[in-house]
Amino acid sequence: MNNVDIKKITVTGILMAIVVVLQLMGSFIKFGPFSISLVLIPIVVGAALYGPFVGALLGFTFGLVVIISGDAAAFLAVNVIGTFITVLSKGALCGLCSGLVYKGFKGNKTIGTILSAITCPIVNTGIFLICCLIFFMPTITEWANGLGFESVGAYMIFGLVGANFLFELLTNAILSPAIIKIINMANIRD
C-alpha cells in the first residue's frame, strides 16, 4: 500500500466521521418537519477529492446515520422497506452523482466544484421526492390535508422540502467549493 492509498483511506475515514457528527448535530436543526442535511458538504468534498465511489460511500453512511438516529422515524412507521430504500439511495446517489459531475469537469476545477456542490442537494431532494411518490403517497396526502394544503404537490414542495432544500443548496454551493479550494491549495504545498 502506498502513501496515496493511505492518505485516501485516512481522509475518507475522517470525512465519514464528520458525516456522522454533522448528521447527529443536524438533527437538532429543523426547517419544517425534517432536519437539514449539513452532511452534504463532506460528501461533496469526498466525491471531489477521491471520486464518485467515495462520494457514494459517504452518502450511504449519511443514510445509515439518518436511519439509526431516528430521523426517519415518521417514514419507518409507514413503510420500513420504502424508508430504507429512500434514505440509503438518496444518500448514496447524491454522493455518486456529485462525484461524477466533478469528474466530468475536472479540466475546470472551479466549475466542477460548483456544479458538484449544486448537484448533491438536487439529487438528494429529487430522490426523496420520487421515493415519497412511490412509497408514501397516501400518508403524505393525509399530512397535506391535515395541514390545510389544497394540493399534495404544493405540500411536498413547500411543506416537506422547500426551506430545507434552499438552505442545503445555498450552504453547499458556498461552503463546498471553498473547502475544496483550501484543500487543493494545501495539497499543492505538500
N, C-alpha and C positions, 0 to 999 in steps of 0.2 A: 504494500500500500504506500503510495507516495504522498508528499505533503499536500498536494491539491485535493486528493481524496479525503485526507484527514480534515483539512480545512472545510470542505463541503459538508462532511458529516457533522462536524462541530457546529458550524453556523446553522445548519438545518435543525440540529437539536436545540440550539439556543432559540431559534425562531419558533419551534414547536412549544417551548416553554413560555415564550411571550404570547403565543396564541392562547394557551391555556389561561394564563393570568389575565390577559385582556378580556377574554370571553367571560371569565368569572366576575371580573370587576365590572364589565359592561352590562352584566345582567341587572345591575342596580340603576343603570341609566336608561330610562324608557321615554320614548315618544310614542304615544298611543299604547296599544296593548303589548307591544314587543320591545325587547331591548335592542339597542343599537349595536351593530357589528363592527366594533373598533378593530377586530381581528383581521379585517380585510387588508389592513396596511402591511402587517408582516407577511401575509400571504402573497401580496404583490411583490414585496421586496424579495422573498424567497424565489418566486417564479422568475423575476428578472435576473437575479444573481445566478441561479442554478437550473433554470428551465421549467418546462411545463410539468414534469413528473414531480418535482419538489413542490411546485405550486399546488398540485392536486393532493399531495400528501399533507401539506399544511392545511388545505381546505377540508380534507377528510378529518383531520384532527379537530378542527373547528366544529365540524358536525358532531363528532363524538362528545365533545365537551358540552355542546348545546343539549344533547340528549341526557347525558349524565347529570348535568347541573339542574335539570328540571325546567329549563327554559322552554321546552317544547311540550310541557305537561298538558296544555289545553288541547293540543292535537293528538297526543298519545291517548287521551281519554276517548277520542273519537275513532281513531284508526291507527293501531300500533305499526303495522307494516307500512302503511302510507306515510306515517311520520318518519320512520327510519329511511325510507326511500327519498322523501322530500329533503330531510335535513342533511343526510350524507351526500346525496347527489348535488344539491345546490352548493355545498361547501367544496366538494372535490372539483366540480365543473367550473366554478368561478376561479379557482386556482389554476386549473389546467388551461382554460381559455385565456386567462391573464398572461400565462407563460407563453402560449402560442402567439398571442398578439405581440408581446415584447420580442420574441424570437423573429417574427416576421418583419419587424422594423429595426433589427439590430444594427443596420447601417446608420441609422439616425437614433441614437440612444434617447435623446430628449423626447422626440415624438413617440418612440416606442414606449417609453416610461409613462408618459401622459396617457396614451391610449390604453395601455395595460391597466393603469390605475382607474380609468373610467370603465373599462370592460368588466372588471371584477364585481363591482356592485350591481351593474346592469345584469350580468349573468346570475348572480346570487338572487336578486329580486325577481328576475324573469322566471327562473326555475321554480322559485317559491310560488309565484302566481299560477304557473302552469300546473304544478302539483296540487295547489288548492282547488283548481277546477276539476282535476281528476279524482282526488281522494276526499275532499272535504266540502264540496259544494252545498249539500243540504244544511250542514252546520253553519257555514258562512252565510247562507241565506237567512237562517234564524238569527244570527248575530246582527246582520244588516237590518232586518225588520225590527228587532228588539231595540236598536239604537235610532230608529226612525228614518233610515235611509230608504229612499224610494227605489233606488237602483242598487243591485248587488255589485255591479261593476264599479259604481261610484264608491261604495263602501270599501271594496278591495283596493282601489287606487288611493283614496283619501283617508280611509279608516285604518286599513291594515298596513300599508307600506309607504304612504305619502311622505310624512315627515322623516321617517327612518331612512328611506331611500335618498332623499335630498341631503340629509346630514352625512350619510355614508359616502355618497358621490362627492360632495364637496371636500370632506376631510381626506378622502382617498386621493382625489385629484391634486390636492395641495401638499399633503404630507408625504405620500409615497414617492413622488419624483424628488422631493428634497432629500429624503433619507437615502434613496438610491444614488443621488448625485454625491452626497457626502461619502458614502461607502466606496463609490468608484474613485473619488479623489484620493481617499486613503489608500486604496489598492495601488494607485499609480506610484505612490511614495514608498510602498513596501519593496 
